[in-house]
């Protein structure tokens, strides 16, 4: 099971490390290894959230996620995206931006850093909406009940998540970004840039999430019509498989996953420059890490981990909320990557431990009930 799920990750790791040695010797080898670990540590919560979406999809679309999806994740977000950002912000042609990335690493890093407020605002707002939609929704299973119950009641107010997100964006744009950043001795106000990028992130979430939700609802309608046929199959002793997202529904859920992955990767791409400013080394390291995140996602789905440890999804969404806050804070202040990674890992570890305790309590309760029934029979 492990080899089947992580086989491609192992292969990509070997190829990536060999390529690093050929490209920049053992120094590049070490940097790529460090960046791989950094990406996995920062994106474990991404894998948990992805698994919650991916488990609804057919095996075909799960394979698409691991193949075409990884191409988008590695080459799109880890290699092409930074170059595109540099090209847009510096008003350079694509060829010039690529030449700059390969031949003038210091200038390339400077331009990517200059674009960070816009990147952080876009990704921060997208992730913030995911977190708010989760905590404002009433759920049967609650982890931090003292917090989630009142938030679920507030969530009955229409468009509350969008309103809260926009208020936070306004505060961020007028508090953090209004403090000018100094680039080459010239002070530049980033407030308008942050505001526009944040609104773009909010719109992206609404469009992609809305479309995926629409087609998922369509699928549920089809499932209801097929319910009677499934009942007949059960009575006839025929196997009945759980409905999985297919067609348009699966396509838009796939697109949602890709945008979600893009938002998660923002902090990793920017933070990678603290380790190296070579775009090839960054792409190799983060690409290997992204492959493990995807394999871990599929592993969680196939093992049914989210069903066994019910608070994991809660912990991952709280980690998303923390990451969204950190991205918005980094518009003005530096936050060490180790802090970003540890917060996510700590929240997920806490939710896992809470799930284990819950399972043990349920098991003890069932055993006591069995003892009582056995005593009554005697």
C-alpha positions as CSV (number, residue, x, y, z in Angstrom):
1,X,0.0,0.0,0.0
2,X,2.8,2.4,0.9
3,X,4.9,1.6,-2.1
4,X,1.8,1.8,-4.4
5,X,0.9,5.2,-3.1
6,X,4.3,6.7,-2.5
7,X,6.1,5.0,-5.4
8,X,6.0,8.0,-7.7
9,X,7.2,10.2,-4.8
10,X,10.2,8.0,-4.2
11,X,11.0,8.0,-7.9
12,X,10.7,11.8,-8.2
13,X,12.9,12.2,-5.1
14,X,15.7,10.1,-6.6
15,X,15.5,11.9,-10.0
16,X,15.3,15.3,-8.3
17,X,18.3,14.8,-6.1
18,X,20.4,13.4,-9.0
19,X,19.4,16.4,-11.1
20,X,20.4,18.7,-8.2
21,X,23.9,17.0,-8.1
22,X,24.4,17.4,-11.8
23,X,23.1,21.0,-11.7
24,X,25.0,22.4,-8.7
25,X,26.9,19.6,-7.0
26,X,26.5,18.5,-3.4
27,X,25.6,22.0,-2.2
28,X,22.5,21.9,-4.5
29,X,21.8,18.4,-3.3
30,X,21.6,19.6,0.3
31,X,19.5,22.7,-0.5
32,X,17.0,20.6,-2.5
33,X,16.7,18.1,0.4
34,X,16.1,20.9,2.9
35,X,13.5,22.6,0.6
36,X,11.7,19.2,0.2
37,X,11.3,18.8,4.0
38,X,10.3,22.4,4.3
39,X,7.5,22.0,1.7
40,X,6.1,18.8,3.4
41,X,6.2,20.4,6.9
42,X,4.4,23.5,5.7
43,X,1.8,21.6,3.6
44,X,0.7,18.7,5.8
45,X,-2.5,20.5,6.6
46,X,-3.0,21.0,2.8
47,X,-2.9,17.2,2.4
48,X,-5.6,16.7,5.1
49,X,-7.9,19.3,3.5
50,X,-7.3,17.9,0.0
51,X,-8.1,14.4,1.3
52,X,-11.5,15.6,2.5
53,X,-12.3,16.7,-1.1
54,X,-10.6,13.9,-2.9
55,X,-12.4,11.1,-1.1
56,X,-15.6,12.3,-2.9
57,X,-14.0,11.7,-6.3
58,X,-13.6,8.6,-8.4
59,X,-10.3,6.7,-8.6
60,X,-9.9,8.1,-12.2
61,X,-9.9,11.7,-10.9
62,X,-7.7,10.7,-8.0
63,X,-5.1,9.5,-10.6
64,X,-5.6,12.8,-12.5
65,X,-4.8,14.6,-9.3
66,X,-1.6,12.7,-8.9
67,X,-0.5,13.0,-12.6
68,X,-1.7,16.2,-14.3
69,X,-2.3,17.8,-11.0
70,X,1.3,17.3,-9.9
71,X,2.5,18.8,-13.2
72,X,0.5,22.0,-12.5
73,X,1.7,22.0,-8.9
74,X,5.4,21.6,-9.6
75,X,5.9,23.3,-12.9
76,X,3.0,25.8,-12.6
77,X,3.3,27.0,-9.0
78,X,6.9,26.2,-8.1
79,X,8.6,27.2,-11.4
80,X,6.4,29.2,-13.7
81,X,4.4,31.2,-11.1
82,X,7.4,33.1,-9.6
83,X,8.6,34.0,-13.1
84,X,5.1,35.2,-14.2
85,X,4.9,37.3,-11.0
86,X,8.3,38.9,-11.8
87,X,7.3,39.4,-15.4
88,X,4.1,41.3,-14.4
89,X,5.4,43.3,-11.5
90,X,8.7,44.3,-13.2
91,X,6.9,44.8,-16.6
92,X,9.3,42.4,-18.3
93,X,8.7,40.1,-21.2
94,X,8.5,36.4,-20.4
95,X,11.9,35.7,-22.0
96,X,13.5,38.5,-20.1
97,X,12.0,37.2,-16.8
98,X,13.3,33.7,-17.5
99,X,16.8,35.1,-18.3
100,X,16.7,37.1,-15.1
101,X,15.7,34.0,-13.1
102,X,18.5,31.9,-14.5
103,X,21.3,34.5,-14.6
104,X,20.6,37.2,-12.0
105,X,19.4,35.4,-8.9
106,X,19.8,38.4,-6.5
107,X,17.7,40.7,-8.7
108,X,15.1,37.9,-9.3
109,X,14.7,37.4,-5.5
110,X,14.3,41.1,-5.0
111,X,11.5,41.3,-7.6
112,X,9.7,38.3,-6.1
113,X,10.0,39.9,-2.6
114,X,8.6,43.1,-4.1
115,X,5.6,41.2,-5.3
116,X,5.1,39.5,-1.9
117,X,2.3,41.8,-0.6
118,X,0.1,41.0,-3.6
119,X,0.8,37.3,-3.4
120,X,0.2,37.2,0.4
121,X,-3.0,39.2,0.1
122,X,-4.4,36.9,-2.7
123,X,-3.4,33.7,-0.9
124,X,-4.4,34.9,2.5
125,X,-7.9,35.9,1.5
126,X,-8.5,32.6,-0.4
127,X,-7.4,30.5,2.6
128,X,-9.2,32.8,5.1
129,X,-12.5,32.1,3.2
130,X,-11.9,28.4,3.5
131,X,-11.4,28.7,7.2
132,X,-14.4,31.0,7.8
133,X,-16.8,28.9,5.7
134,X,-15.7,25.9,7.8
135,X,-16.1,27.4,11.3
136,X,-19.4,29.2,10.4
137,X,-21.0,25.9,9.3
138,X,-22.9,23.8,11.8
139,X,-21.4,20.3,12.1
140,X,-22.6,17.2,13.9
141,X,-19.0,16.6,15.2
142,X,-17.4,19.5,17.0
143,X,-13.8,19.5,18.2
144,X,-13.5,22.8,20.2
145,X,-17.2,22.9,21.0
146,X,-16.9,26.0,23.2
147,X,-15.8,27.9,20.2
148,X,-17.5,26.1,17.3
149,X,-21.1,26.2,18.7
150,X,-21.3,30.0,18.9
151,X,-19.6,30.4,15.5
152,X,-22.0,28.0,14.0
153,X,-24.9,30.1,15.3
154,X,-23.4,33.2,13.8
155,X,-22.9,31.4,10.6
156,X,-26.7,31.3,10.0
157,X,-26.3,35.0,8.9
158,X,-26.1,35.1,5.1
159,X,-22.7,36.1,3.6
160,X,-21.1,36.5,7.1
161,X,-17.9,34.8,6.0
162,X,-17.5,37.2,3.0
163,X,-18.2,40.2,5.2
164,X,-15.7,39.2,7.9
165,X,-13.1,38.5,5.2
166,X,-13.6,41.9,3.6
167,X,-13.4,43.7,6.9
168,X,-10.1,41.9,7.7
169,X,-8.8,42.8,4.2
170,X,-9.7,46.5,4.7
171,X,-7.9,46.5,8.1
172,X,-4.9,44.8,6.5
173,X,-4.7,47.1,3.6
174,X,-5.0,50.3,5.7
175,X,-2.9,49.1,8.6
176,X,-0.1,46.9,7.3
177,X,0.3,47.9,3.7
178,X,-0.1,51.6,4.3
179,X,3.3,51.5,6.1
180,X,5.5,52.0,3.0
181,X,8.2,49.5,2.1
182,X,11.5,50.9,1.0
183,X,12.8,49.6,-2.3
184,X,16.0,51.2,-3.7
185,X,15.5,54.3,-1.5
186,X,12.0,55.0,-2.8
187,X,9.0,54.5,-0.5
188,X,6.1,52.7,-2.1
189,X,2.6,52.4,-0.7
190,X,1.3,48.9,-1.2
191,X,-2.2,49.4,0.2
192,X,-4.1,49.6,-3.1
193,X,-2.1,46.6,-4.4
194,X,-3.0,44.6,-1.3
195,X,-6.7,45.6,-1.6
196,X,-7.0,44.6,-5.3
197,X,-5.1,41.3,-4.8
198,X,-7.2,40.4,-1.7
199,X,-10.5,41.1,-3.6
200,X,-9.1,38.9,-6.5
201,X,-8.5,36.1,-4.0
202,X,-12.0,36.4,-2.6
203,X,-13.5,36.4,-6.1
204,X,-11.4,33.4,-7.1
205,X,-12.6,31.4,-4.0
206,X,-16.3,32.3,-4.7
207,X,-16.1,31.4,-8.4
208,X,-14.2,28.1,-8.0
209,X,-15.9,27.1,-4.8
210,X,-19.3,28.1,-6.2
211,X,-18.9,26.1,-9.4
212,X,-17.6,23.0,-7.6
213,X,-20.5,23.3,-5.1
214,X,-23.1,23.7,-7.9
215,X,-22.0,20.5,-9.7
216,X,-21.7,18.6,-6.4
217,X,-25.3,19.5,-5.7
218,X,-26.3,18.3,-9.2
219,X,-24.6,15.0,-8.4
220,X,-26.4,14.7,-5.1
221,X,-29.7,15.0,-7.0
222,X,-28.7,12.2,-9.2
223,X,-27.7,10.1,-6.2
224,X,-31.2,10.6,-4.8
225,X,-32.7,9.3,-8.0
226,X,-30.4,6.3,-7.9
227,X,-31.2,5.5,-4.2
228,X,-34.1,3.3,-5.0
229,X,-32.0,1.3,-7.5
230,X,-29.3,0.9,-4.9
231,X,-31.9,-0.4,-2.3
232,X,-33.1,-2.9,-4.9
233,X,-29.5,-4.0,-5.5
234,X,-29.0,-4.6,-1.8
235,X,-32.1,-6.7,-1.5
236,X,-30.9,-8.7,-4.5
237,X,-27.5,-9.3,-2.9
238,X,-25.6,-7.3,-5.5
239,X,-22.6,-5.1,-4.5
240,X,-23.3,-1.4,-4.2
241,X,-20.5,1.1,-4.5
242,X,-20.6,4.6,-3.0
243,X,-21.2,7.3,-5.5
244,X,-18.2,9.3,-6.5
245,X,-17.8,12.7,-8.1
246,X,-17.5,12.3,-11.9
247,X,-17.8,14.5,-15.0
248,X,-18.2,18.3,-14.5
249,X,-18.6,17.9,-10.8
250,X,-15.2,16.2,-10.5
251,X,-13.6,18.6,-12.9
252,X,-14.5,21.6,-10.9
253,X,-13.6,19.9,-7.6
254,X,-10.2,19.2,-9.3
255,X,-9.9,22.9,-10.2
256,X,-10.8,23.8,-6.6
257,X,-8.0,21.5,-5.4
258,X,-5.5,23.1,-7.7
259,X,-6.3,26.6,-6.6
260,X,-6.2,25.5,-3.0
261,X,-2.8,24.0,-3.6
262,X,-1.7,27.2,-5.2
263,X,-2.7,29.2,-2.2
264,X,-0.9,26.8,0.2
265,X,2.2,27.0,-1.9
266,X,2.6,30.8,-1.7
267,X,4.3,30.8,1.7
268,X,6.5,27.9,0.6
269,X,7.6,29.6,-2.6
270,X,8.4,32.9,-0.9
271,X,10.0,31.2,2.1
272,X,12.2,29.1,-0.1
273,X,14.2,32.2,-0.9
274,X,15.5,32.1,2.6
275,X,17.2,28.9,1.7
276,X,18.2,29.6,-1.9
277,X,17.6,32.2,-4.6
278,X,18.2,29.8,-7.4
279,X,14.9,29.1,-9.2
280,X,16.0,25.7,-10.4
281,X,17.0,24.5,-6.9
282,X,13.7,25.9,-5.5
283,X,11.6,24.2,-8.2
284,X,13.4,20.8,-7.6
285,X,13.1,21.0,-3.8
286,X,9.5,22.3,-3.6
287,X,8.5,19.9,-6.5
288,X,9.7,16.9,-4.5
289,X,7.9,18.1,-1.4
290,X,4.7,18.7,-3.4
291,X,4.8,15.2,-4.7
292,X,4.9,13.8,-1.2
293,X,2.0,16.1,-0.2
294,X,-0.1,14.6,-3.0
295,X,0.8,11.0,-2.2
296,X,0.0,11.7,1.4
297,X,-3.4,13.0,0.3
298,X,-4.2,9.8,-1.6
299,X,-2.9,7.7,1.3
300,X,-5.3,9.5,3.8
301,X,-8.2,8.8,1.4
302,X,-7.5,5.1,0.8
303,X,-6.8,4.4,4.4
304,X,-10.0,6.1,5.6
305,X,-7.9,8.1,8.1
306,X,-10.3,11.1,8.1
307,X,-13.2,8.7,9.0
308,X,-11.2,7.1,11.8
309,X,-9.8,10.4,13.3
310,X,-12.7,12.8,12.9
311,X,-11.0,15.9,14.3
312,X,-8.1,15.9,11.8
313,X,-10.2,17.9,9.3
314,X,-10.9,20.4,12.1
315,X,-7.2,20.7,13.0
316,X,-6.3,21.2,9.3
317,X,-8.8,24.0,8.9
318,X,-7.6,25.8,12.0
319,X,-4.1,25.5,10.5
320,X,-5.5,27.1,7.4
321,X,-6.8,29.9,9.4
322,X,-3.4,30.4,11.1
323,X,-1.7,30.3,7.7
324,X,-4.1,32.9,6.3
325,X,-3.3,35.2,9.3
326,X,0.4,34.7,8.9
327,X,0.3,35.5,5.1
328,X,-1.6,38.7,5.9
329,X,0.9,39.6,8.7
330,X,3.9,39.0,6.4
331,X,2.7,41.8,4.2
332,X,4.4,44.1,6.7
333,X,6.4,41.9,9.1
334,X,8.6,38.9,8.6
335,X,7.5,35.6,10.1
336,X,10.1,32.8,10.3
337,X,9.1,29.7,8.2
338,X,9.7,27.5,11.2
339,X,6.9,29.3,13.0
340,X,4.5,28.8,10.1
341,X,5.3,25.1,9.8
342,X,5.2,24.4,13.5
343,X,1.8,26.0,14.0
344,X,0.2,23.8,11.3
345,X,1.9,20.7,12.6
346,X,1.0,21.5,16.2
347,X,-2.7,22.0,15.4
348,X,-2.9,18.8,13.4
349,X,-1.1,16.8,16.1
350,X,-3.5,18.2,18.7
351,X,-6.5,17.3,16.6
352,X,-5.1,13.8,16.0
353,X,-4.5,13.3,19.8
354,X,-8.0,14.5,20.5
355,X,-9.4,12.0,17.9
356,X,-7.5,9.1,19.5
357,X,-8.9,10.1,22.9
358,X,-12.4,10.3,21.5
359,X,-12.0,6.8,19.9
360,X,-10.8,5.4,23.2
361,X,-13.8,6.9,25.1
362,X,-16.2,5.5,22.6
363,X,-14.5,2.1,22.8
364,X,-14.6,2.1,26.6
365,X,-18.3,3.1,26.5
366,X,-19.1,0.3,24.2
367,X,-17.3,-2.2,26.4
368,X,-19.2,-1.0,29.5
369,X,-22.5,-1.4,27.6
370,X,-21.5,-4.9,26.6
371,X,-20.6,-5.7,30.2
372,X,-24.0,-4.4,31.4
373,X,-25.9,-6.4,28.8
374,X,-23.9,-9.5,29.7
375,X,-24.7,-9.0,33.4
376,X,-28.4,-8.6,32.6
377,X,-28.4,-11.8,30.6
378,X,-26.9,-13.6,33.6
